[in-house]
Structures are given as structure tokens and as C-alpha cells.
Amino acid sequence: MTEMLPEPLPVPPPGPTDAPGKPWTFLTHHAHLLLAIAGNPDARVQELADTVGVSTRAALSIMADLVKAGYIRRERVGRRNHYSIERNRPFRHPSTAAHSVDEMIAAFSTFAPPPRSV
């Protein structure tokens, strides 16, 4: 007796969303903004907002969240800001709290993170 195998499901073409009208991503805007800051810590807020795809107001709100939670530090340098990331901070969710921000940056960035001091 020959067993019939089910036909494989068709693979949809790649796109920005799996559900038309309801776009979503695996990373939050907070994570995307943190990665944008890691890539350019001297960027202006508007540049960071454009990189993430949010409004300047949303970027400022997210940055305030990240500063308040201790994930980034904002330092005034002349008329601009410089942002530093607290790379050893753990993720906030209990299921991922064993991982650090540095691990996310290393996984999603094309540049190498600075070496950790021992």
C-alpha cells in the first residue's frame, strides 16, 4: 500500500507583512531604535526616526523610555547629543532576561561590538 504524502504548502512571496493591512515585525520599535543608535550614536533624532520608520515624536518617546529604563545614556556634546548604550543590560521580559542588549546588537548589526573588559 502506497502512502500519499500531503502536498507542501505554497510559499508566499517575500513581503513586509504576512497579513495584508496588519503589518508587524519580530522586533519592536524600541529594539529598532536601539539598533539604530548602536549604528550611529551621534545621529540626530530625525535621522534615527527615519531609519526606524517612525515619527520624530515617537522616536523621542521611545528614547525617553530607553533612558528611563537605563538602556541608553544621552550626553550633550556642543549642540548635539551623543548616545551610549548600556550593552550589558538584560532584556526586560522574563523569558529573555538571561540575554543582554549586546547579544541583540551583535546578532543584528554588521559591525562588531566593542570588546568587553574582563
VMD Tcl script that draws the C-alpha trace (Angstrom):
set ca {
  {0.00 0.00 0.00}
  {1.42 3.36 -1.01}
  {1.09 6.19 1.49}
  {0.14 9.53 -0.01}
  {2.20 12.43 1.24}
  {0.47 15.78 1.61}
  {1.41 18.41 -0.91}
  {3.70 21.08 0.51}
  {2.08 24.40 1.25}
  {2.87 27.09 -1.31}
  {5.46 29.58 -0.11}
  {4.15 33.15 -0.32}
  {6.39 35.71 -1.99}
  {8.51 37.65 0.48}
  {6.96 40.87 1.64}
  {6.91 43.30 4.56}
  {3.95 41.57 6.18}
  {2.19 38.22 6.35}
  {-1.23 39.77 6.97}
  {-2.25 42.48 4.49}
  {-3.43 45.57 6.34}
  {-1.89 44.43 9.62}
  {1.88 44.85 9.32}
  {4.05 43.59 12.14}
  {7.67 42.78 12.75}
  {9.53 40.49 15.13}
  {11.36 43.42 16.75}
  {9.66 46.37 18.39}
  {10.35 49.99 17.55}
  {12.31 50.13 20.82}
  {14.66 47.42 19.54}
  {14.97 49.03 16.11}
  {15.79 52.40 17.67}
  {18.39 50.81 19.94}
  {19.99 49.16 16.89}
  {19.92 52.48 15.00}
  {21.67 54.18 17.92}
  {24.26 51.37 18.01}
  {24.93 52.02 14.34}
  {25.22 55.79 14.71}
  {25.42 57.09 18.30}
  {25.81 60.69 17.07}
  {22.77 60.69 14.78}
  {20.10 63.33 15.13}
  {16.70 62.21 16.37}
  {15.18 62.82 12.93}
  {17.79 60.56 11.31}
  {17.09 57.82 13.87}
  {13.34 58.20 13.36}
  {13.77 57.93 9.59}
  {15.93 54.82 9.99}
  {13.30 53.13 12.17}
  {10.32 54.40 10.19}
  {8.62 56.32 12.99}
  {7.83 59.98 13.57}
  {10.29 62.20 15.39}
  {7.82 62.47 18.25}
  {7.60 58.65 18.52}
  {11.40 58.37 18.42}
  {11.70 60.91 21.25}
  {9.13 58.98 23.30}
  {10.93 55.68 22.73}
  {14.27 57.26 23.59}
  {12.77 58.61 26.82}
  {11.62 55.07 27.66}
  {15.11 53.69 26.95}
  {16.81 56.41 29.02}
  {14.40 55.95 31.94}
  {14.94 52.16 31.90}
  {18.73 52.60 31.80}
  {19.34 51.17 28.33}
  {20.84 54.34 26.84}
  {22.53 57.47 28.17}
  {22.21 60.83 26.49}
  {25.17 63.20 26.67}
  {25.16 66.72 25.34}
  {28.15 67.43 23.08}
  {28.03 71.03 21.93}
  {24.67 71.50 20.21}
  {24.18 67.77 19.58}
  {23.53 64.66 21.59}
  {25.69 61.57 21.81}
  {24.03 58.33 22.86}
  {25.72 55.50 24.74}
  {24.16 52.07 25.05}
  {24.33 50.08 28.27}
  {25.23 46.90 26.42}
  {25.25 44.57 29.42}
  {21.65 45.36 30.39}
  {19.37 42.31 30.24}
  {16.17 42.15 28.23}
  {13.08 43.15 30.17}
  {10.89 40.12 29.50}
  {11.42 37.22 31.95}
  {11.74 34.67 29.13}
  {14.70 36.55 27.61}
  {16.17 38.18 30.73}
  {19.21 35.89 30.55}
  {20.28 37.69 27.36}
  {21.84 41.13 27.07}
  {21.32 44.03 24.71}
  {24.86 43.39 23.48}
  {23.78 39.99 22.16}
  {20.96 41.59 20.17}
  {23.27 44.23 18.75}
  {25.81 41.59 17.76}
  {23.11 39.46 16.12}
  {21.54 42.27 14.10}
  {24.46 44.57 13.34}
  {27.05 44.44 10.64}
  {29.70 45.94 12.91}
  {31.46 44.15 15.74}
  {30.60 45.23 19.28}
  {33.44 46.64 21.34}
  {35.36 44.05 23.33}
  {34.14 43.55 26.87}
  {36.54 44.33 29.66}
  {37.36 41.38 31.87}
}
mol new
graphics top color blue
foreach p $ca { graphics top sphere $p radius 0.5 }
foreach p [lrange $ca 0 end-1] q [lrange $ca 1 end] { graphics top cylinder $p $q radius 0.2 }
display resetview
